[in-house]
Amino acid sequence: MDQVTPFAHRMKASLREELLDATAELVATLGFRKLRVADVAEAAGVSRQTVYNEFGNKESLVQAMALRMTADFLTGISARMDQASTPVEAASAAVRFVLDHAADNRVIASALTGSDAEDLLPFLTTRGRPVFEAAIDVVRRHIHQRLPDLPEQRARLVAVTAVRLVVSHLLTPSGPAQQAAAEVTEVVAALLGPAATRPAPPAPLPEHPHPPKEQG
């Protein structure tokens, strides 16, 4: 029984991933309004009831897809922020990553320019509060790690402002990604003050275990 349970969990996780993959592909092709649970089930090779059992309804299915897509973006954001040498460079790299990858993401393109964009946009904006909070938390934690003496309230303010500015540029772009990144970075630098260009602390040296004592 102990061996069956982990296997069942893996199968369930695999099924959810297949359903979310199918949903993303269909949303990018059809848009939200024309998306049907039956189409997702057919694309994944399962029954419609299986999709309902996993997600409840179409709205919950699309919300789960949006959250998974956000997780992929947040992984990329974290990696680029960690590689930057200063907080302001981290902000610039993160914004460029989001804007560049959003331009290549078919689901986001459908949300921004599709015929039923008004129905899909809420999953990334007003109804996408989990999306916002996840992004804000990643940026806030990075700022806190880089600048532990910065008040928590200020770190969150910077994170909230940066995330909302990036989303604003996604929804109503006013120029190329490079310009948008420069504008957001300038705001972050102003909020952080002199700390914006503070170099990252050196990484701690790895701990080496003491050599074993000789037997004698």
ABEGO torsion letter per residue (X at the ends): XAAAAAAAAAAAAAAAAAAAAAAAAAAAAAEAAABBAAAAAAAAGBBAAAAAAAAGBAAAAAAAAAAAAAAAAAAAAAAAAAABABAAAAAAAAAAAAAAAAAABAAAAAAAABAAAAAAAAAABAAAAAAAAAAAAAAAAAAAAABAABBAAAAAAAAAAAAAAAAAAAABBAEBAAAAAAAAAAAAAAAAEAAAABBBBBBBBBBBBBBBBBBX
